[in-house]
Amino acid sequence: EKPYECVERGRSFSQSFSLICYLRIHTREQPYMCQECGMSFSQSSHLNVHWHIHIGEWPYKCGEFGKSFSQHSHLICHQNIH
């Protein structure tokens, strides 16, 4: 069941929070701002990922080459090159 619907595009969601995040695409609202550099994000999770740049944390490491990444998805892309 997906009772939460975007009236502009007709896309439906099972959780109200998911609809709120999706609606930010239309409004371009970016309420989460990095205090270090001023970049803004539509979701807090995107700000958390961005923060790795400032603290120098690269938690996702390639076991084959030893190269590290700030995001898991970047590690996966790198591994697909192998």
Jmol script that loads the backbone (N, CA, C; Angstrom):
load data "model"
ATOM      1  N   GLU A   1       0.835  -1.186   0.000  1.00  0.00           N
ATOM      2  CA  GLU A   1       0.000   0.000   0.000  1.00  0.00           C
ATOM      3  C   GLU A   1       0.881   1.251   0.000  1.00  0.00           C
ATOM      4  N   LYS A   2       0.546   2.195  -0.873  1.00  0.00           N
ATOM      5  CA  LYS A   2       1.299   3.446  -1.002  1.00  0.00           C
ATOM      6  C   LYS A   2       0.323   4.624  -0.984  1.00  0.00           C
ATOM      7  N   PRO A   3      -0.081   5.038   0.206  1.00  0.00           N
ATOM      8  CA  PRO A   3      -1.116   6.078   0.312  1.00  0.00           C
ATOM      9  C   PRO A   3      -0.627   7.514   0.119  1.00  0.00           C
ATOM     10  N   TYR A   4       0.684   7.737   0.091  1.00  0.00           N
ATOM     11  CA  TYR A   4       1.222   9.094  -0.012  1.00  0.00           C
ATOM     12  C   TYR A   4       1.629   9.370  -1.459  1.00  0.00           C
ATOM     13  N   GLU A   5       0.909  10.298  -2.095  1.00  0.00           N
ATOM     14  CA  GLU A   5       1.091  10.516  -3.529  1.00  0.00           C
ATOM     15  C   GLU A   5       1.505  11.951  -3.846  1.00  0.00           C
ATOM     16  N   CYS A   6       2.416  12.070  -4.794  1.00  0.00           N
ATOM     17  CA  CYS A   6       2.818  13.369  -5.327  1.00  0.00           C
ATOM     18  C   CYS A   6       1.744  13.796  -6.329  1.00  0.00           C
ATOM     19  N   VAL A   7       1.067  14.908  -6.043  1.00  0.00           N
ATOM     20  CA  VAL A   7      -0.017  15.342  -6.926  1.00  0.00           C
ATOM     21  C   VAL A   7       0.508  15.852  -8.264  1.00  0.00           C
ATOM     22  N   GLU A   8       1.765  16.271  -8.297  1.00  0.00           N
ATOM     23  CA  GLU A   8       2.346  16.808  -9.532  1.00  0.00           C
ATOM     24  C   GLU A   8       2.717  15.707 -10.525  1.00  0.00           C
ATOM     25  N   ARG A   9       3.271  14.607 -10.028  1.00  0.00           N
ATOM     26  CA  ARG A   9       3.754  13.538 -10.913  1.00  0.00           C
ATOM     27  C   ARG A   9       3.018  12.212 -10.742  1.00  0.00           C
ATOM     28  N   GLY A  10       2.211  12.079  -9.681  1.00  0.00           N
ATOM     29  CA  GLY A  10       1.457  10.852  -9.479  1.00  0.00           C
ATOM     30  C   GLY A  10       2.235   9.711  -8.856  1.00  0.00           C
ATOM     31  N   ARG A  11       3.460   9.960  -8.474  1.00  0.00           N
ATOM     32  CA  ARG A  11       4.272   8.911  -7.852  1.00  0.00           C
ATOM     33  C   ARG A  11       3.808   8.703  -6.413  1.00  0.00           C
ATOM     34  N   SER A  12       3.708   7.436  -5.990  1.00  0.00           N
ATOM     35  CA  SER A  12       3.200   7.104  -4.660  1.00  0.00           C
ATOM     36  C   SER A  12       4.277   6.493  -3.785  1.00  0.00           C
ATOM     37  N   PHE A  13       4.098   6.661  -2.471  1.00  0.00           N
ATOM     38  CA  PHE A  13       5.066   6.183  -1.488  1.00  0.00           C
ATOM     39  C   PHE A  13       4.338   5.537  -0.318  1.00  0.00           C
ATOM     40  N   SER A  14       4.992   4.597   0.318  1.00  0.00           N
ATOM     41  CA  SER A  14       4.402   3.912   1.467  1.00  0.00           C
ATOM     42  C   SER A  14       4.587   4.696   2.762  1.00  0.00           C
ATOM     43  N   GLN A  15       5.566   5.604   2.789  1.00  0.00           N
ATOM     44  CA  GLN A  15       5.834   6.389   3.993  1.00  0.00           C
ATOM     45  C   GLN A  15       5.776   7.878   3.659  1.00  0.00           C
ATOM     46  N   SER A  16       5.230   8.655   4.592  1.00  0.00           N
ATOM     47  CA  SER A  16       5.114  10.099   4.357  1.00  0.00           C
ATOM     48  C   SER A  16       6.487  10.750   4.223  1.00  0.00           C
ATOM     49  N   PHE A  17       7.466  10.257   4.984  1.00  0.00           N
ATOM     50  CA  PHE A  17       8.814  10.814   4.912  1.00  0.00           C
ATOM     51  C   PHE A  17       9.395  10.671   3.505  1.00  0.00           C
ATOM     52  N   SER A  18       9.135   9.559   2.864  1.00  0.00           N
ATOM     53  CA  SER A  18       9.635   9.341   1.502  1.00  0.00           C
ATOM     54  C   SER A  18       9.034  10.352   0.531  1.00  0.00           C
ATOM     55  N   LEU A  19       7.760  10.651   0.711  1.00  0.00           N
ATOM     56  CA  LEU A  19       7.118  11.662  -0.135  1.00  0.00           C
ATOM     57  C   LEU A  19       7.738  13.030   0.115  1.00  0.00           C
ATOM     58  N   ILE A  20       7.984  13.376   1.373  1.00  0.00           N
ATOM     59  CA  ILE A  20       8.588  14.671   1.709  1.00  0.00           C
ATOM     60  C   ILE A  20       9.950  14.813   1.035  1.00  0.00           C
ATOM     61  N   CYS A  21      10.769  13.776   1.116  1.00  0.00           N
ATOM     62  CA  CYS A  21      12.085  13.808   0.462  1.00  0.00           C
ATOM     63  C   CYS A  21      11.944  13.954  -1.045  1.00  0.00           C
ATOM     64  N   TYR A  22      11.001  13.232  -1.616  1.00  0.00           N
ATOM     65  CA  TYR A  22      10.777  13.295  -3.058  1.00  0.00           C
ATOM     66  C   TYR A  22      10.311  14.688  -3.491  1.00  0.00           C
ATOM     67  N   LEU A  23       9.439  15.309  -2.712  1.00  0.00           N
ATOM     68  CA  LEU A  23       8.913  16.629  -3.068  1.00  0.00           C
ATOM     69  C   LEU A  23      10.004  17.685  -3.124  1.00  0.00           C
ATOM     70  N   ARG A  24      11.089  17.462  -2.423  1.00  0.00           N
ATOM     71  CA  ARG A  24      12.201  18.415  -2.453  1.00  0.00           C
ATOM     72  C   ARG A  24      12.829  18.498  -3.839  1.00  0.00           C
ATOM     73  N   ILE A  25      12.583  17.507  -4.680  1.00  0.00           N
ATOM     74  CA  ILE A  25      13.042  17.565  -6.073  1.00  0.00           C
ATOM     75  C   ILE A  25      12.339  18.724  -6.777  1.00  0.00           C
ATOM     76  N   HIS A  26      11.028  18.859  -6.542  1.00  0.00           N
ATOM     77  CA  HIS A  26      10.245  19.909  -7.189  1.00  0.00           C
ATOM     78  C   HIS A  26      10.532  21.286  -6.592  1.00  0.00           C
ATOM     79  N   THR A  27      10.666  21.343  -5.267  1.00  0.00           N
ATOM     80  CA  THR A  27      10.843  22.637  -4.597  1.00  0.00           C
ATOM     81  C   THR A  27      12.304  23.067  -4.545  1.00  0.00           C
ATOM     82  N   ARG A  28      13.188  22.119  -4.803  1.00  0.00           N
ATOM     83  CA  ARG A  28      14.637  22.350  -4.711  1.00  0.00           C
ATOM     84  C   ARG A  28      15.066  22.779  -3.307  1.00  0.00           C
ATOM     85  N   GLU A  29      14.258  22.392  -2.330  1.00  0.00           N
ATOM     86  CA  GLU A  29      14.575  22.694  -0.938  1.00  0.00           C
ATOM     87  C   GLU A  29      15.775  21.860  -0.500  1.00  0.00           C
ATOM     88  N   GLN A  30      16.730  22.503   0.129  1.00  0.00           N
ATOM     89  CA  GLN A  30      17.920  21.827   0.641  1.00  0.00           C
ATOM     90  C   GLN A  30      18.181  22.324   2.068  1.00  0.00           C
ATOM     91  N   PRO A  31      17.456  21.778   3.034  1.00  0.00           N
ATOM     92  CA  PRO A  31      17.515  22.303   4.395  1.00  0.00           C
ATOM     93  C   PRO A  31      18.737  21.890   5.210  1.00  0.00           C
ATOM     94  N   TYR A  32      19.545  20.987   4.701  1.00  0.00           N
ATOM     95  CA  TYR A  32      20.696  20.498   5.465  1.00  0.00           C
ATOM     96  C   TYR A  32      21.972  21.124   4.918  1.00  0.00           C
ATOM     97  N   MET A  33      22.579  22.017   5.711  1.00  0.00           N
ATOM     98  CA  MET A  33      23.744  22.764   5.251  1.00  0.00           C
ATOM     99  C   MET A  33      25.002  22.348   6.001  1.00  0.00           C
ATOM    100  N   CYS A  34      26.082  22.197   5.250  1.00  0.00           N
ATOM    101  CA  CYS A  34      27.390  21.905   5.823  1.00  0.00           C
ATOM    102  C   CYS A  34      27.921  23.177   6.479  1.00  0.00           C
ATOM    103  N   GLN A  35      28.224  23.098   7.766  1.00  0.00           N
ATOM    104  CA  GLN A  35      28.725  24.260   8.499  1.00  0.00           C
ATOM    105  C   GLN A  35      30.160  24.602   8.107  1.00  0.00           C
ATOM    106  N   GLU A  36      30.838  23.653   7.482  1.00  0.00           N
ATOM    107  CA  GLU A  36      32.231  23.864   7.091  1.00  0.00           C
ATOM    108  C   GLU A  36      32.363  24.653   5.787  1.00  0.00           C
ATOM    109  N   CYS A  37      31.576  24.283   4.771  1.00  0.00           N
ATOM    110  CA  CYS A  37      31.749  24.902   3.449  1.00  0.00           C
ATOM    111  C   CYS A  37      30.494  25.560   2.890  1.00  0.00           C
ATOM    112  N   GLY A  38      29.348  25.356   3.533  1.00  0.00           N
ATOM    113  CA  GLY A  38      28.117  25.996   3.081  1.00  0.00           C
ATOM    114  C   GLY A  38      27.313  25.232   2.053  1.00  0.00           C
ATOM    115  N   MET A  39      27.782  24.067   1.615  1.00  0.00           N
ATOM    116  CA  MET A  39      27.001  23.274   0.660  1.00  0.00           C
ATOM    117  C   MET A  39      25.714  22.812   1.330  1.00  0.00           C
ATOM    118  N   SER A  40      24.637  22.740   0.548  1.00  0.00           N
ATOM    119  CA  SER A  40      23.344  22.328   1.079  1.00  0.00           C
ATOM    120  C   SER A  40      22.874  21.048   0.408  1.00  0.00           C
ATOM    121  N   PHE A  41      22.041  20.304   1.152  1.00  0.00           N
ATOM    122  CA  PHE A  41      21.574  19.003   0.688  1.00  0.00           C
ATOM    123  C   PHE A  41      20.098  18.831   1.013  1.00  0.00           C
ATOM    124  N   SER A  42      19.417  18.036   0.217  1.00  0.00           N
ATOM    125  CA  SER A  42      17.993  17.799   0.427  1.00  0.00           C
ATOM    126  C   SER A  42      17.737  16.756   1.509  1.00  0.00           C
ATOM    127  N   GLN A  43      18.733  15.927   1.791  1.00  0.00           N
ATOM    128  CA  GLN A  43      18.573  14.885   2.807  1.00  0.00           C
ATOM    129  C   GLN A  43      19.756  14.908   3.765  1.00  0.00           C
ATOM    130  N   SER A  44      19.475  14.638   5.031  1.00  0.00           N
ATOM    131  CA  SER A  44      20.537  14.649   6.038  1.00  0.00           C
ATOM    132  C   SER A  44      21.583  13.580   5.752  1.00  0.00           C
ATOM    133  N   SER A  45      21.161  12.464   5.172  1.00  0.00           N
ATOM    134  CA  SER A  45      22.118  11.396   4.865  1.00  0.00           C
ATOM    135  C   SER A  45      23.135  11.858   3.822  1.00  0.00           C
ATOM    136  N   HIS A  46      22.724  12.722   2.904  1.00  0.00           N
ATOM    137  CA  HIS A  46      23.655  13.253   1.904  1.00  0.00           C
ATOM    138  C   HIS A  46      24.678  14.172   2.559  1.00  0.00           C
ATOM    139  N   LEU A  47      24.236  14.944   3.550  1.00  0.00           N
ATOM    140  CA  LEU A  47      25.168  15.792   4.299  1.00  0.00           C
ATOM    141  C   LEU A  47      26.161  14.930   5.066  1.00  0.00           C
ATOM    142  N   ASN A  48      25.698  13.844   5.660  1.00  0.00           N
ATOM    143  CA  ASN A  48      26.591  12.948   6.406  1.00  0.00           C
ATOM    144  C   ASN A  48      27.664  12.356   5.509  1.00  0.00           C
ATOM    145  N   VAL A  49      27.294  11.965   4.312  1.00  0.00           N
ATOM    146  CA  VAL A  49      28.263  11.423   3.360  1.00  0.00           C
ATOM    147  C   VAL A  49      29.257  12.512   2.957  1.00  0.00           C
ATOM    148  N   HIS A  50      28.761  13.713   2.704  1.00  0.00           N
ATOM    149  CA  HIS A  50      29.611  14.844   2.325  1.00  0.00           C
ATOM    150  C   HIS A  50      30.629  15.158   3.418  1.00  0.00           C
ATOM    151  N   TRP A  51      30.230  15.028   4.662  1.00  0.00           N
ATOM    152  CA  TRP A  51      31.083  15.397   5.794  1.00  0.00           C
ATOM    153  C   TRP A  51      32.395  14.613   5.797  1.00  0.00           C
ATOM    154  N   HIS A  52      32.400  13.422   5.213  1.00  0.00           N
ATOM    155  CA  HIS A  52      33.630  12.618   5.141  1.00  0.00           C
ATOM    156  C   HIS A  52      34.748  13.387   4.434  1.00  0.00           C
ATOM    157  N   ILE A  53      34.406  14.251   3.508  1.00  0.00           N
ATOM    158  CA  ILE A  53      35.412  15.044   2.787  1.00  0.00           C
ATOM    159  C   ILE A  53      36.181  15.931   3.752  1.00  0.00           C
ATOM    160  N   HIS A  54      35.471  16.553   4.671  1.00  0.00           N
ATOM    161  CA  HIS A  54      36.095  17.501   5.592  1.00  0.00           C
ATOM    162  C   HIS A  54      36.893  16.825   6.706  1.00  0.00           C
ATOM    163  N   ILE A  55      36.415  15.690   7.172  1.00  0.00           N
ATOM    164  CA  ILE A  55      37.122  15.033   8.280  1.00  0.00           C
ATOM    165  C   ILE A  55      38.193  14.067   7.786  1.00  0.00           C
ATOM    166  N   GLY A  56      38.269  13.901   6.473  1.00  0.00           N
ATOM    167  CA  GLY A  56      39.299  13.033   5.908  1.00  0.00           C
ATOM    168  C   GLY A  56      39.064  11.561   6.180  1.00  0.00           C
ATOM    169  N   GLU A  57      37.822  11.195   6.383  1.00  0.00           N
ATOM    170  CA  GLU A  57      37.493   9.799   6.670  1.00  0.00           C
ATOM    171  C   GLU A  57      37.096   9.098   5.374  1.00  0.00           C
ATOM    172  N   TRP A  58      37.785   8.027   5.084  1.00  0.00           N
ATOM    173  CA  TRP A  58      37.530   7.236   3.886  1.00  0.00           C
ATOM    174  C   TRP A  58      37.336   5.785   4.325  1.00  0.00           C
ATOM    175  N   PRO A  59      36.148   5.440   4.834  1.00  0.00           N
ATOM    176  CA  PRO A  59      35.950   4.146   5.490  1.00  0.00           C
ATOM    177  C   PRO A  59      35.809   2.930   4.571  1.00  0.00           C
ATOM    178  N   TYR A  60      35.637   3.145   3.283  1.00  0.00           N
ATOM    179  CA  TYR A  60      35.409   2.023   2.372  1.00  0.00           C
ATOM    180  C   TYR A  60      36.678   1.755   1.577  1.00  0.00           C
ATOM    181  N   LYS A  61      37.307   0.619   1.861  1.00  0.00           N
ATOM    182  CA  LYS A  61      38.623   0.327   1.294  1.00  0.00           C
ATOM    183  C   LYS A  61      38.569  -0.873   0.359  1.00  0.00           C
ATOM    184  N   CYS A  62      39.242  -0.737  -0.779  1.00  0.00           N
ATOM    185  CA  CYS A  62      39.367  -1.820  -1.747  1.00  0.00           C
ATOM    186  C   CYS A  62      40.382  -2.825  -1.211  1.00  0.00           C
ATOM    187  N   GLY A  63      39.964  -4.065  -1.054  1.00  0.00           N
ATOM    188  CA  GLY A  63      40.851  -5.101  -0.541  1.00  0.00           C
ATOM    189  C   GLY A  63      41.945  -5.491  -1.511  1.00  0.00           C
ATOM    190  N   GLU A  64      41.738  -5.233  -2.793  1.00  0.00           N
ATOM    191  CA  GLU A  64      42.714  -5.630  -3.805  1.00  0.00           C
ATOM    192  C   GLU A  64      43.804  -4.577  -4.010  1.00  0.00           C
ATOM    193  N   PHE A  65      43.412  -3.304  -4.060  1.00  0.00           N
ATOM    194  CA  PHE A  65      44.373  -2.242  -4.349  1.00  0.00           C
ATOM    195  C   PHE A  65      44.671  -1.335  -3.160  1.00  0.00           C
ATOM    196  N   GLY A  66      43.838  -1.402  -2.115  1.00  0.00           N
ATOM    197  CA  GLY A  66      44.056  -0.582  -0.935  1.00  0.00           C
ATOM    198  C   GLY A  66      43.545   0.840  -1.048  1.00  0.00           C
ATOM    199  N   LYS A  67      42.935   1.189  -2.165  1.00  0.00           N
ATOM    200  CA  LYS A  67      42.398   2.538  -2.342  1.00  0.00           C
ATOM    201  C   LYS A  67      41.144   2.689  -1.483  1.00  0.00           C
ATOM    202  N   SER A  68      40.989   3.861  -0.857  1.00  0.00           N
ATOM    203  CA  SER A  68      39.850   4.099   0.029  1.00  0.00           C
ATOM    204  C   SER A  68      38.887   5.116  -0.571  1.00  0.00           C
ATOM    205  N   PHE A  69      37.619   5.012  -0.156  1.00  0.00           N
ATOM    206  CA  PHE A  69      36.557   5.865  -0.668  1.00  0.00           C
ATOM    207  C   PHE A  69      35.681   6.354   0.473  1.00  0.00           C
ATOM    208  N   SER A  70      35.076   7.523   0.282  1.00  0.00           N
ATOM    209  CA  SER A  70      34.194   8.084   1.305  1.00  0.00           C
ATOM    210  C   SER A  70      32.789   7.501   1.227  1.00  0.00           C
ATOM    211  N   GLN A  71      32.435   6.937   0.067  1.00  0.00           N
ATOM    212  CA  GLN A  71      31.100   6.379  -0.114  1.00  0.00           C
ATOM    213  C   GLN A  71      31.190   4.932  -0.598  1.00  0.00           C
ATOM    214  N   HIS A  72      30.301   4.113  -0.076  1.00  0.00           N
ATOM    215  CA  HIS A  72      30.270   2.703  -0.461  1.00  0.00           C
ATOM    216  C   HIS A  72      30.020   2.553  -1.960  1.00  0.00           C
ATOM    217  N   SER A  73      29.144   3.390  -2.507  1.00  0.00           N
ATOM    218  CA  SER A  73      28.830   3.295  -3.939  1.00  0.00           C
ATOM    219  C   SER A  73      30.055   3.570  -4.806  1.00  0.00           C
ATOM    220  N   HIS A  74      30.959   4.430  -4.339  1.00  0.00           N
ATOM    221  CA  HIS A  74      32.181   4.705  -5.102  1.00  0.00           C
ATOM    222  C   HIS A  74      33.117   3.499  -5.082  1.00  0.00           C
ATOM    223  N   LEU A  75      33.162   2.808  -3.951  1.00  0.00           N
ATOM    224  CA  LEU A  75      33.956   1.579  -3.874  1.00  0.00           C
ATOM    225  C   LEU A  75      33.408   0.538  -4.840  1.00  0.00           C
ATOM    226  N   ILE A  76      32.096   0.393  -4.889  1.00  0.00           N
ATOM    227  CA  ILE A  76      31.472  -0.588  -5.786  1.00  0.00           C
ATOM    228  C   ILE A  76      31.811  -0.259  -7.243  1.00  0.00           C
ATOM    229  N   CYS A  77      31.722   1.019  -7.619  1.00  0.00           N
ATOM    230  CA  CYS A  77      32.087   1.422  -8.989  1.00  0.00           C
ATOM    231  C   CYS A  77      33.537   1.077  -9.278  1.00  0.00           C
ATOM    232  N   HIS A  78      34.412   1.345  -8.323  1.00  0.00           N
ATOM    233  CA  HIS A  78      35.834   1.032  -8.477  1.00  0.00           C
ATOM    234  C   HIS A  78      36.036  -0.469  -8.663  1.00  0.00           C
ATOM    235  N   GLN A  79      35.345  -1.265  -7.863  1.00  0.00           N
ATOM    236  CA  GLN A  79      35.503  -2.718  -7.940  1.00  0.00           C
ATOM    237  C   GLN A  79      34.991  -3.265  -9.265  1.00  0.00           C
ATOM    238  N   ASN A  80      34.029  -2.605  -9.853  1.00  0.00           N
ATOM    239  CA  ASN A  80      33.516  -3.052 -11.152  1.00  0.00           C
ATOM    240  C   ASN A  80      34.540  -2.862 -12.265  1.00  0.00           C
ATOM    241  N   ILE A  81      35.544  -2.015 -12.029  1.00  0.00           N
ATOM    242  CA  ILE A  81      36.607  -1.796 -13.008  1.00  0.00           C
ATOM    243  C   ILE A  81      37.575  -2.977 -13.025  1.00  0.00           C
ATOM    244  N   HIS A  82      37.746  -3.649 -11.882  1.00  0.00           N
ATOM    245  CA  HIS A  82      38.698  -4.771 -11.769  1.00  0.00           C
ATOM    246  C   HIS A  82      38.462  -5.791 -12.864  1.00  0.00           C
TER     247      HIS A  82
END
end "model"
wireframe off; spacefill off
backbone 0.3
color backbone group
